[in-house]
């Protein structure tokens, strides 16, 4: 295992769009009783991965019986789908259908796409037109959300639509900038994957009318805005949580981390300054809220206490150890795992309660992390025309134990920023125009 020296290196890179690449969201570890795709019950979770980062939006797969060791060259590839367009979306999976999103050629058109379980395109539907300014990496940064017969998708310029899941027919459409007076913390466009909670669609347009908004999921009409909380939005998505007996949505911006009640009122908030672009999802574990971001910011852990309509947050610790730019983190048994960009790429394990690093191993690249059946699935970002490596690692604080790696074939010219999805005995890797499907089920 490669050890690293402690200390801090503040790195501000030129590729701020990395944090948008995957529409990063909050992770709610605790079960939250609710309707909608934010926290599916176990029976539903076994058949659907219907929203960004899965049933609980934590990239923790419900799968069991998976490979514990990969053969040389990696697991078997089952199929490859092409023609998905530019972008950094992962996949949402519902009733055997896969949903993703991509932009096509020089037309600046973004399409929602449905594929069958063998990667065959079923339909595509226009989400909107437009591209973010002079951003060097084109395409949507979010993942669709499926709720029953409907699919919801948002592109990089704020076109948000509701579509029939069966045929892609558009039901309603709004634009976040025009209709919700949205404001983003910096110039990289919209990256969240929207949350469906009961009758409402919950999203973060940001701006003077309220950072968080609830829309009627059937019409797109505004139900409420968080008028007391008006930060510009960052590049993360909402996750529901239950803290201090209060149902709420945890939101991370470039200025704060906060809990917003189901009526739009602020339940608690804490100062937490980000730099350039704030992307990785906080983890909510009981009354602990863990945050991390890049550009020299590092990580913070807050304890939220109290009961009733108002809670209070105090910072337990802050350090530069788990400094994740865009690839997200997962929590397993009170330990956080992620790829830190500190010293340009280490796979790291950290105790969520103390901030103490259990181990760190040199990876050589930023990357994204998923978990399934006791194992971490870690994907390196590679680089334009450079390899993206996928490794299988034990999720244990005892040390770094690798059980296979392979180099992704058919690499695009872009960074590999889409997070791995492990579901139904398969691993899905999106790389710009291409989606790869691997068999990771133990035989």
Residue pairs with C-beta under 8 A, 6 or more apart in sequence:
1 359
1 361
1 399
1 400
2 346
2 360
2 361
2 362
3 360
4 342
4 343
4 346
4 360
4 362
6 321
8 296
8 298
8 320
8 342
9 296
9 342
9 343
10 295
10 296
11 294
11 295
11 296
11 341
11 344
12 275
12 276
12 295
12 296
13 294
13 295
13 325
15 136
15 137
15 415
16 186
16 188
16 276
16 277
17 135
17 136
17 137
17 141
17 188
17 277
18 277
18 279
18 325
18 326
18 366
18 381
18 415
18 417
19 188
19 191
19 235
19 277
19 278
19 279
19 280
19 293
19 294
19 325
19 326
20 88
20 141
20 156
20 188
20 189
20 191
20 235
20 277
20 279
20 326
21 88
21 137
21 141
21 191
21 326
21 415
21 417
21 418
22 88
22 89
22 90
22 141
22 143
22 191
22 326
22 327
22 328
22 368
22 417
22 418
22 419
23 52
23 88
23 89
23 141
23 142
23 143
23 191
23 192
23 193
23 235
23 237
24 191
24 235
24 236
24 237
24 279
24 280
24 281
24 326
24 328
25 52
25 53
25 57
25 192
25 193
25 236
25 237
25 238
25 239
25 281
26 57
26 236
26 237
26 238
26 239
26 241
26 250
26 251
26 252
26 281
26 282
26 283
26 284
27 53
27 56
27 57
27 58
27 59
27 239
27 281
27 282
27 283
27 284
27 328
27 329
27 330
27 331
28 38
28 39
28 56
28 57
28 58
28 239
28 240
28 241
28 250
28 284
29 56
29 58
29 283
29 284
29 285
29 286
29 331
30 241
30 242
30 284
30 285
30 286
31 39
31 56
32 38
32 39
32 240
32 241
32 242
32 247
33 39
33 242
34 197
34 198
34 240
34 247
35 197
35 198
36 147
36 195
36 196
36 197
36 198
37 48
37 50
37 51
37 55
37 145
37 146
37 147
37 195
37 196
38 51
38 56
38 57
38 195
38 196
38 197
38 239
38 240
39 55
39 56
39 240
40 48
40 50
40 55
40 56
42 62
44 55
45 54
45 55
45 62
46 62
47 95
48 55
48 93
48 94
48 95
48 146
49 55
49 61
49 91
49 92
49 93
49 94
49 421
49 423
49 424
50 92
50 93
50 94
50 145
50 146
50 147
51 57
51 92
51 143
51 145
51 146
51 193
51 195
51 196
52 90
52 92
52 142
52 143
52 145
52 193
52 237
53 59
53 90
53 281
53 328
53 419
54 60
54 61
54 62
54 421
54 423
55 62
56 239
57 195
57 237
57 239
57 281
58 281
58 283
58 330
58 331
59 328
59 330
59 369
59 370
59 371
59 419
60 330
60 332
60 371
60 372
61 370
61 371
61 372
61 373
61 422
61 423
62 423
63 372
63 373
63 422
63 423
63 424
63 425
64 373
65 373
65 425
65 441
65 442
66 372
66 373
66 375
66 422
66 425
66 440
66 441
66 442
67 75
67 392
67 440
67 441
67 442
68 374
68 375
68 403
68 442
69 392
69 403
69 404
70 392
70 403
70 404
70 405
70 406
71 404
73 406
74 390
74 404
74 405
74 406
74 438
75 406
75 427
75 438
75 439
75 440
76 438
76 439
77 409
77 436
77 437
77 438
77 439
78 426
78 437
78 438
78 439
79 118
79 119
79 436
79 437
80 119
80 410
80 434
80 435
80 436
80 437
81 115
81 119
81 120
81 121
81 434
81 435
81 437
82 433
82 434
83 121
83 433
84 100
84 102
84 113
84 430
84 432
84 433
84 434
84 435
85 101
85 102
85 103
85 104
85 105
85 110
85 111
85 113
85 139
85 433
86 102
86 103
86 104
86 138
86 139
86 414
86 432
86 433
87 101
87 102
87 103
87 110
87 138
87 139
87 140
87 141
87 432
88 137
88 139
88 140
88 141
88 414
88 417
88 418
88 430
88 432
89 100
89 101
89 102
89 140
89 141
89 142
89 143
89 144
89 418
89 430
90 100
90 143
90 418
90 419
90 420
90 421
90 428
90 430
91 98
91 99
91 100
91 143
91 421
91 428
91 430
91 435
92 98
92 99
92 100
92 143
92 144
92 145
92 146
92 151
93 99
93 421
93 423
93 424
94 146
94 165
96 116
96 117
97 114
97 115
97 116
97 117
97 122
97 165
98 114
98 115
98 116
98 117
98 119
98 428
98 435
99 112
99 113
99 114
99 115
99 144
99 146
99 151
99 153
99 165
100 112
100 113
100 115
100 143
100 144
100 430
100 435
101 110
101 111
101 112
101 113
101 127
101 140
101 142
101 143
101 144
101 153
101 155
102 110
102 111
102 113
102 139
102 140
102 432
102 433
103 109
103 110
103 111
103 131
103 138
103 139
103 140
103 155
103 156
104 110
104 111
107 129
108 129
108 130
108 131
109 126
109 128
109 129
110 126
110 127
110 128
110 129
110 130
110 139
110 140
110 155
110 156
110 159
111 124
111 125
111 126
111 127
112 124
112 125
112 127
112 144
112 151
112 153
112 161
112 163
112 168
113 121
113 123
113 124
114 121
114 122
114 123
114 124
114 151
114 165
114 168
115 121
115 122
115 435
116 122
119 435
119 437
123 167
123 168
124 168
125 163
125 168
125 169
125 170
126 170
127 140
127 153
127 154
127 155
127 159
127 161
128 155
128 157
128 159
128 161
128 173
128 175
129 157
129 159
130 155
130 156
130 157
130 159
131 138
131 156
131 157
132 138
132 156
132 157
132 187
132 188
132 189
133 187
135 156
135 187
135 188
135 189
137 414
137 415
138 156
139 156
139 432
140 153
140 154
140 155
140 156
141 156
141 188
141 189
141 190
141 191
141 235
142 153
142 154
142 155
142 190
142 191
142 192
142 193
142 194
142 237
143 193
144 151
144 152
144 153
144 193
145 151
145 152
145 153
145 193
145 194
145 195
145 196
146 152
146 165
147 196
147 217
148 165
149 164
149 165
149 166
150 162
150 163
150 164
150 165
150 171
150 217
151 162
151 163
151 164
151 165
151 168
152 160
152 161
152 162
152 163
152 194
152 196
152 201
152 217
153 160
153 161
153 163
154 160
154 161
154 176
154 190
154 192
154 193
154 194
154 203
155 190
156 189
156 190
156 191
157 175
157 177
157 189
157 190
158 175
158 176
158 177
158 178
158 182
158 189
158 190
158 205
159 173
159 174
159 175
159 176
160 173
160 174
160 175
160 176
160 194
160 203
160 220
161 170
161 171
161 172
161 173
161 174
162 170
162 171
162 172
162 173
162 201
162 217
162 218
162 220
163 169
163 170
163 171
164 171
171 218
172 218
172 219
172 220
173 220
174 180
174 215
174 220
176 182
176 190
176 203
176 205
180 205
180 207
180 209
180 213
180 222
181 205
181 207
181 208
181 209
182 190
182 205
182 206
182 207
182 233
183 205
183 206
183 207
183 208
183 232
183 233
184 190
184 206
184 232
184 233
184 234
185 206
185 231
185 232
185 233
185 234
185 235
185 253
185 254
185 274
185 277
185 278
186 254
186 276
186 277
188 235
188 277
190 233
191 235
191 236
191 237
191 279
192 203
192 204
192 233
192 235
192 236
192 237
192 238
193 237
194 201
194 202
194 203
194 237
195 201
195 202
195 203
195 237
195 238
195 239
195 240
195 249
196 202
196 217
197 240
197 249
197 262
199 216
199 217
199 218
200 214
200 215
200 216
200 217
200 223
201 214
201 215
201 216
201 217
201 220
202 212
202 213
202 214
202 215
202 238
202 249
203 212
203 213
203 215
203 238
204 211
204 212
204 213
204 233
204 234
204 236
204 237
204 238
204 251
205 211
205 213
205 233
206 230
206 231
206 232
206 233
206 234
206 253
207 230
207 232
207 233
208 230
209 225
209 227
209 230
210 224
210 225
210 226
210 227
210 228
210 229
210 230
210 264
211 226
211 229
211 230
211 231
211 232
211 233
211 251
211 253
211 260
212 225
212 226
212 229
212 238
212 249
212 251
212 260
212 264
213 222
213 224
213 225
213 226
214 222
214 223
214 224
214 225
214 262
214 264
215 221
215 222
215 223
216 222
216 223
224 263
224 264
225 264
226 260
226 264
226 265
226 266
227 264
228 265
228 266
229 251
229 256
229 258
229 260
229 266
229 269
231 253
231 254
231 255
231 256
232 253
232 254
233 253
234 252
234 253
234 254
234 274
234 277
234 278
234 279
235 277
235 278
235 279
236 251
236 252
236 278
236 279
236 280
236 281
236 282
237 281
238 249
238 250
238 251
239 249
239 250
239 281
239 284
240 247
240 248
240 249
240 250
241 248
241 249
241 250
241 259
241 284
242 248
243 259
243 267
243 268
243 284
243 286
243 287
243 289
243 304
243 311
244 267
244 287
244 304
244 305
244 306
244 307
244 308
244 311
245 307
246 259
246 261
246 267
246 307
246 308
246 309
246 311
247 261
247 262
248 259
248 260
248 261
248 262
248 267
249 259
249 260
249 262
250 257
250 258
250 259
250 260
250 282
250 284
250 289
251 257
251 258
251 259
251 260
252 272
252 274
252 278
252 281
252 282
252 291
253 274
253 278
254 273
254 274
254 275
254 278
255 271
255 272
255 273
255 274
256 269
256 270
256 271
256 272
257 269
257 270
257 272
257 282
257 289
257 291
257 300
257 302
257 313
258 266
258 267
258 268
258 269
258 270
259 266
259 267
259 268
259 269
259 304
259 311
260 266
260 267
261 267
261 309
265 309
267 309
267 310
267 311
268 304
268 306
268 310
268 311
268 312
268 313
269 313
270 302
270 313
270 314
270 315
272 291
272 300
272 302
273 297
274 293
274 295
274 297
275 293
275 294
275 295
275 296
275 297
276 295
277 293
277 294
277 295
278 293
278 297
279 293
279 294
279 325
279 326
280 291
280 292
280 293
280 324
280 325
280 326
280 327
280 328
280 329
280 338
281 328
281 329
282 289
282 290
282 291
282 292
283 289
283 290
283 329
283 331
283 336
283 352
285 331
285 334
285 352
287 303
287 304
287 305
288 301
288 302
288 303
288 304
288 316
288 352
288 353
289 301
289 302
289 304
289 313
290 299
290 300
290 301
290 302
290 329
290 331
290 336
290 352
291 299
291 300
291 301
291 302
292 298
292 299
292 300
292 322
292 323
292 324
292 329
292 338
293 323
293 324
293 325
294 323
294 324
294 325
294 326
294 341
295 325
296 320
296 323
297 323
298 318
298 319
298 320
298 321
298 322
298 323
298 342
299 318
299 319
299 320
299 321
299 322
299 323
299 324
299 350
299 355
300 315
300 317
300 318
301 315
301 316
301 317
301 318
301 352
301 353
301 355
302 313
302 314
302 315
302 316
303 313
303 314
303 316
304 311
304 312
304 313
305 311
305 312
305 313
305 314
306 312
316 353
316 355
317 354
317 355
318 355
319 355
320 342
321 340
321 342
321 348
321 350
321 355
321 357
321 360
322 329
322 336
322 338
322 340
322 348
322 350
322 357
323 340
323 341
323 342
324 338
324 339
324 340
324 341
325 341
325 366
326 366
326 368
326 417
327 338
327 339
327 366
327 367
327 368
327 369
327 379
327 381
327 417
327 419
328 338
328 368
328 369
328 419
329 336
329 337
329 338
329 369
330 336
330 337
330 338
330 369
330 370
330 371
330 376
330 395
331 337
331 352
332 371
332 395
334 351
334 352
334 353
335 349
335 350
335 351
335 352
335 358
335 395
335 397
336 349
336 350
336 351
336 352
337 347
337 348
337 349
337 350
337 369
337 371
337 376
337 395
338 347
338 348
338 369
339 345
339 346
339 347
339 348
339 363
339 365
339 366
339 367
339 368
339 369
339 378
339 380
340 346
340 348
340 360
341 366
343 362
344 364
344 365
344 366
345 362
345 363
345 364
345 365
345 366
345 367
345 380
346 360
346 361
346 362
346 363
347 360
347 361
347 363
347 367
347 369
347 376
347 378
347 391
347 393
347 400
348 357
348 359
348 360
348 361
349 357
349 358
349 359
349 360
349 396
349 397
349 400
350 356
350 357
350 358
351 357
351 358
351 397
358 397
358 398
359 397
359 399
359 400
360 400
361 400
363 378
363 380
363 391
364 380
365 380
365 381
365 382
365 383
365 389
366 380
366 381
367 378
367 379
367 380
367 381
368 378
368 379
368 381
368 417
368 418
368 419
368 420
369 376
369 377
369 378
369 379
369 419
370 376
370 377
370 378
370 419
370 420
370 421
370 422
371 377
371 395
371 422
372 422
372 440
374 394
374 395
375 392
375 393
375 394
375 395
375 403
376 392
376 393
376 394
376 395
377 390
377 391
377 392
377 420
377 422
377 427
378 390
378 391
378 393
379 388
379 389
379 390
379 408
379 416
379 419
379 420
379 429
380 387
380 388
380 389
380 390
380 416
381 388
381 415
381 416
381 417
382 388
382 389
382 408
382 411
382 415
382 416
383 415
384 413
384 414
384 415
385 411
385 413
386 411
387 407
387 408
387 411
388 407
388 408
388 411
388 416
388 431
389 405
389 406
389 407
389 408
390 405
390 406
390 407
390 408
390 420
390 429
391 402
391 404
391 405
392 402
392 403
392 404
392 405
393 400
393 401
393 402
393 403
394 400
394 401
394 403
408 416
408 429
408 431
408 436
409 436
410 431
410 434
410 436
411 431
412 431
412 432
412 433
412 434
413 432
414 431
414 432
416 429
416 431
418 429
418 430
418 431
420 427
420 428
420 429
421 427
421 428
422 428
422 440
425 439
425 440
425 441
426 437
426 438
426 439
426 440
426 441
427 437
427 438
427 440
428 435
428 436
428 437
428 438
429 435
429 436
429 438
430 436
